[in-house]
Every structure is written in structure tokens, then in C-alpha cells.
Amino acid sequence: MGIKSFKQWEGEGLVDGRRSNASVSELEHLSHLSALDIHVLDANLLPTNLFSDKLERYTILIGDCWEYPNISETFSNMLKLKLTRRNQFDRGIKLLVKRCEQLYLDGKESVNIISYLFDSEAAKQLKHLHVQNNDEVTYVINSISWSYSHNAFPNLESLFLEDLVRLESVCYGQLEGEPFQKLKSLTLRNLPKLIGFSSKDKQLTTDTEANEIVLEDEVGGPPKLFSNEKVLSLLFF
């Protein structure tokens, strides 16, 4: 399907006795499907457990907020999700989350999906994580409330956080090992309550080996997030 992936999927049922476009549910009949490139604008069109563990290669976009990626960005499994109800995060979607390397999240279900990353150890293979447009996420890693594995996000190279109006810090609680060992790029955009990268016993600290940190404060006023001189030297505005 490529860059101009087909988007005009229809739901179940017929209108005036006919259907003008294909239904997403027709993919269920392709029992040997191992590669999929698809953009579904509305998560409500997805049948339950549409995706199976037979998918080996995929670029899957669900939601109307996503732009289709460049070809150069689709060499690893990519999943972009905008789910509107908890029951849409079903077994099929969870299988995709566990095996993708590039994960983009939008909307209110992001909290449940981020928690699942650690409950299922799916965070281990992620190389890029992008989270946007959520008013419930307060931490990306909460080692107190969630199941937490040693050396969280060991392969993550890029972290992008945008329009998370309640985010206070990226990490909360005592972290084990060395999280974010391979982090190269950190982008923070419009996070009005963010006061630090890591919070340990209410003492906010910053310690990351990122080669590039991009901070955009759209609320106004000078950003005062990072006190570590090593990190400050890497900020770009």
C-alpha cells in the first residue's frame, strides 16, 4: 500500500443494501497474512482481536491524528494508536504492542498501554516511543504502582512527549539498573507541569545520556527543567 495507504474502510453492515468500500473485518479471512500496511481512521471500525501473532512485519495506524510515515521509517514494526475505549485494547492489539519497535500513542487509553508495556515486558524491544494528547499521564515510568523490570527501556533510542498536561516527570520512584541506556533523542513539547526527568523520594534529578534533547515550552516563560550541566549543554531551542 505504501505512502498513500488506503483509508476509506467501512464498518459492518450495508447501507441501502450495498457497501461502497472494503470492510476491515475482511482481513480476518486472510489467515496466512504475515505482513500488513494499513491505516484505519476510526478505531470503532476494528473487529475484536483482528490482529494475530502471525503478523511478522507491519506498519499499522489506527486513528485520524496520524500522518503516514516516510518509507525510510517503516523498516521496523510500527504501531500508531488512538483508541477511544478500553475494550479496544484487546488481545490482538496487545500482540502488536509486544512486538513493535516504534510505538505512537494518542488519547486517553495511553495510560493503560504504557502500564502494559511493563506488565508484559514489551518495553524491552522498543526503540521509539511517542506519547501525545493525554490528560491522565503523570509519569512514563512509575516503579511504585506498576510492574517494573530491571533496566527499563534498554533499547529505547528516541522518546517524544507532547501535550501531556499532567506529566510531572518521566520517571517516578526508585529505578533499578540503568534505564534508557541507549537514549539518543529526547523531545519534550508543551508539558506545563513537568519539573524534572526523574523523581526519587520527591527529590527531582536529571540523569540521561541522550545526545539530543529538544525542549519546546509553549506555555511561556523560561524552561527550568534540567539542572545537570552535562544535559543543559545538549538542549536545543
Sequence and secondary structure as in RCSB ss.txt:
>XXXX:A:sequence
MGIKSFKQWEGEGLVDGRRSNASVSELEHLSHLSALDIHVLDANLLPTNLFSDKLERYTILIGDCWEYPNISETF
SNMLKLKLTRRNQFDRGIKLLVKRCEQLYLDGKESVNIISYLFDSEAAKQLKHLHVQNNDEVTYVINSISWSYSH
NAFPNLESLFLEDLVRLESVCYGQLEGEPFQKLKSLTLRNLPKLIGFSSKDKQLTTDTEANEIVLEDEVGGPPKL
FSNEKVLSLLFF
>XXXX:A:secstr
 GGG     B SS BTTB SS BGGGGGG TT  EEEEEES GGG  TT   TT  EEEEEESTT     GGG S
S EEEEE  SGGGS HHHHHHHHH SEEEEESTTHHHHHHHHHHTTGGGS SEEEEEEESS  EEEETTTS   S
SSSTT  EEEEEEETT  EEEES   S TTTT  EEEEES TT  EEEEETTEEE     SEEEEE  SSS    
   HHHHTTEE 
